[in-house]
């Protein structure tokens, strides 16, 4: 059972590996149209820079996804602690009511 | 003595230099990436015991370290397509030696730049996880420092690719 966090991370990692290798493979095996006419040195420059740009694009997309997601999931306080805190707030209101009646009795 | 040392160095086949360059580019890059990931991963898992909310954002540090390894793979793939055979008569031509040295230099540039970049991003990522667990407003500030750290690996890759693009072996004349 993989949580959404791990699944997102795994998909981003896979894309980060596959995209640049696919770009380099496409340039070297002339899959992309029009890439055959380039000289060897400019073909290297173009394929290398496209691969590096694709890796950085995946990183930026992952950062955007991660920052957007944590806005919704807030830290939930422990329910037992919450119940005790609520009980302690309600209790002094009972105590102050008893004190008032006792004070009135003493005066009389 | 000097002439025999320089003869020894120039008699090393350029294929040796090129192959060692390819090995260093991928091997040392992965060393840096692995170092960074284990530093940041162990801090992240430890800090997530008390503050499990940090895991989703702090995996960004692990992604930065992994990108360092991918830069090494990209340059290694580019360099190995640059390695071509030349006929035995031309193997010690200046043009051949230049191509061999260019591939070697490109491999060293990328390998060592990625080594230090991976280490840097790993240590910053570890303290990012620990401080995010305490106070979540600090995360974005430390992320900015981490982006600067990962730019170091990018510089190495850019120079390595430019260096390797001009590695041309002498043409085979039939």
Interface residues (C-beta under 8 A of the other chain):
Chain A: X5 X8 X9 X12 X13 X16 X17 X20 X21 X24 X28 X40 X41 X42 X44 X45 X47 X48 X49 X51 X52 X55 X56 X59 X62 X63 X66 X67 X69 X70 X73 X75
Chain B: X53 X55 X56 X57 X59 X60 X62 X63 X64 X66 X67 X70 X71 X73 X74 X75 X77 X78 X81 X82 X143 X154 X157 X158 X161 X162 X164 X165 X166 X168
